[in-house]
Amino acid sequence: MHKVKIIVPPAVISIGLLLCTSSTFGTPEYAKKEKKACTVCNTKVAAEKADMVKNLNSTGTCYKDDGHSLEKCGKK
């Protein structure tokens, strides 16, 4: 029982931090250019750039099709 009291609180905090923080993978040059988070154009963040292309949302598809500019895609 004593070990559980020592292990559970740090485990809960660690899991919470992992779930609540976002990764910064993908295309950092686009994020810097637009001053937006990757999740504006992607439904989820992946480690590989090829995987990021697979999970584009409607804003991301518009961004890709309109010459990598958010001007025609509506302000987000």
RAHU-V193757 format. One record per helix or strand. SS is the DSSP state (H for helix, E for strand). FROM is the first residue (numbers start at 1). TO is the last residue. If there is no record, write none. Layout:
# RAHU-V193757
((SS:FROM:TO) (SS:FROM:TO))
This chain:
# RAHU-V193757
((H:2:20) (H:28:34) (H:38:40) (E:42:42) (H:49:54) (E:56:56) (H:58:65))
